[in-house]
Amino acid sequence: MIRDTSAQDAAIDPAPAQRRRRRLILGGVAAAALGIAAVSPALTRWSAADLSVDGSQLRYATVTRSRFVSDVAVQGQVVAAVSPTLYAATAGTVSTSVNAGDKVSKGQPLATIDSPELLSEFERERSTLLSLQAAYERQRIQTRAENAGNQQTVDLALVTLKAAERELERYRNAFQQGLVSRQEHDRREDQLAEAQVRYGHALQNAKMQAEKLSFELRTSELDVERQRGVVANFQRRVDELTVRSPVDGMVGSIAVQQRAAVMPNQPLLTVVDLSVFEIELAVPESYADDLALNMPAEITYGSSEYEGRLTSISPEVRNSQVVGRVRFAGEAPADLRQNQRVSVRIVLEEKADALVVDRGAFFESGGGRVAYKVDGGVARRTLIATGASSIAKVEIAQGLAEGDQIVISSLEPFGRAETVLIRN
């Protein structure tokens, strides 16, 4: 009889193996649940996002409250504050005595204009003045002579009147004594009345003649004054034939050739005053409404900064820019030269407590009306309103709160998506 192996077998309890299998199954289920829980937010964000972008290409900034200074920074060019252009006062032939770049002093002759017609008119008017002056002197002498003659007539009439009064007095006494007749007495009274009339007429005539002669003399004097003004005007025009430098400086440019014929008001040359400089700058049109005269400015020249003031603003826009000028508030650099390039920062506005964020390409690409607020790896499109802006900061007027984080790099990768997933 063949024996089996039943005597060698040992019974095994199946309960521990079943418990291990249950533990393995439960562990796997738990691990799967944890994995699903870990990736579910990402899956939720992924499913909710309209677009996905690489986060390494983005820049972020947090909205904060701080002191805000609105300014604009531009490049300016050093120009002379005073650079007058000299013009021809009359037609003629010009001769220059300087060259471009020559240093000149105030009052120095720079050019002369030969104008025979003007000189001829000047001599003619001056001769007319001399003639009128001679006529005035003759009128004055004649007035004195006629006034003296009229006064003599008055004096003689007065003498005759006094004599008639004395004569009548004598005849009145003689008539009272019966020495003369009434006829003689009355004749003397008539002579006195005639002398009184003659004296009164002589006095009145002398007064009227004096007024007439004074008027004629005054008319002659006014003719002389008028002609003297004409001669003075011609003298001024003749003096302007010599073109002189109005300031100490340098000849900038010469607009005419030597011995060229010029017309009235034709530009001849320019003189640059090198003692006073200004900064000419072009400000973008978007800042034009914010600019105002006497605004503070900061001029950077080399490694130094200088205070300045905005002194002029052009009323017109050219090439989307507005031209203005800034003058140094104090002493200008000693080595400053015309046409040098410098940096200028104009302070437009200053606020002690404002909601601001770092300036970035989002401001231009979004037009200052759109920002993407970042929350948990998702950027959501948010409508905002911006206020003033500076070189480094942008004021937030509406749409964001302090502590919000936004994307400040260009918004072009976002398109117009409402929600964007940011990949790490």
C-alpha positions, 0 to 999 in steps of 0.5 A: 500500500502506497502512503500519501503525504497527508502525514507531512502536511500542516494546516495553515490559518487563512485569517492573517493573509486575508487581513494583509490583503485588506490592509493593502487594499485599504492603503491603496484606496487611501493613497488614491484618495489623497492623490485625488484630493491633492490634484483636485484644486489644480484640476478645478483651476485647469477646468475653470481657466480659459488660458494657461501661461508660463509663470516664469515669463510674468512679473508681479507686484502688490498694491500698497498705500504710500506717498505718491509723486506723479512725474514725467521723465524726458530727455532735453536739449540745452539751448540758450535762453536768449538767442535773438535773430537780427533783421534788416531794417530797410532794403539795401546791400549788406556787408557783414563784419563777423563770422559764425562762431565769433564771440561778440560783445553788446553793442558791437557792430556785426553788419552794415546795410548800404541804403542810398535812398534812405540816406537821401531821404534823411538829408532832405528831411533834415534840411526841411527841419533846418528851414522850419527852425529858421522860420520859427526863429523869424516868427518869434522875432517878428512876434516880439517886434509886433508886440512891442509896437502894439504896446507902444500904441497902448502907452501913447494912448495912455499918455494922451488920456492922462494929458486930456484928464489934466487939461480938463481939470485945468479948464474946469477950474477956470470955468468955475472962476469964469475965465473960460467959456462953457464951449471951451470947457465942453471941448476939453471933455470931448477930447478926454472922451476921445482919448479914453476910447482910443486907449481902450481900443489900443489896449484891446487891439494889443491883446488880440494881436498878442493872442494871434501872434502867440498862436502863429508862433505856436503853430510854427513851433509845432511844425518844427516839433513834427519835423524834428520827430520825422528827422529822429525817425530817419536818424533811428533808421539810419542808425539801424543800418549798422546792425549791432549785437544786443547781448554778449555772446557768440554769432550763431549763424549768418543767413545772408551772403556778403554784399547781398541785396536784402529786403526789409525784415529779412533775417541777417544773423543770430546771436546766442547769449551763452550766459543763460541756458534753458532746457528744451524738452518734448513731453508726450501729448498725454501729459499736456493737460497736467503741465503748468507753468512754474512746476518744479523740475529736476535736471540731471547733468552728469552725476549731479542733480539741479533744481529747475522750473517749467517756464514755458509750454507750447500751445500746440501739439506737434508729432504727439508731443508738446514742447516746453522749456525748463530754467535752472532755479539756481546756478547752472553748471559752469561747463554746460554747452549748447545742444547737450543732452540732459535728463529732466524729471517734471513733478506733476502731482504729489499725494501723501497717501495713495493706493499705488502699484509698481508701473509695468507694461500692463499699464500700456498694454491694458490702457490703464483699464485692465489688470489681472489679479492673481489668487492661488495660481489663477489670474482673473481679469479685473476692470480698474481705473488708474489716476496719475502715473510716474516713472515707477508707480501707477495710482489705482483709483478703482478696482483693486484693494491694498494687498492685491497682487497683480501681473505688471508685465505685458498683458498681451499673452493673456489676450482677453481671457477672463481667467488664466492658469499660471503654470509654475 
